[in-house]
């Protein structure tokens, strides 16, 4: 299964649970899965976007 299809399925699952996900977060997820960024970088981006200071 392609990375794009995996992300598409994950986004659909998130939406079925009543949550929203924006294109920026989808792109970060794709970069993580393509090893362009590591998990620490991904988490830092999500925390920054969410306003979490920890």
Secondary structure, DSSP 8 states (H G I E B T S, - for coil): --HHHHHHHHHHHHHHTT----HHHHHHHHHHHTTSS-HHHHHHHHHHHHT---
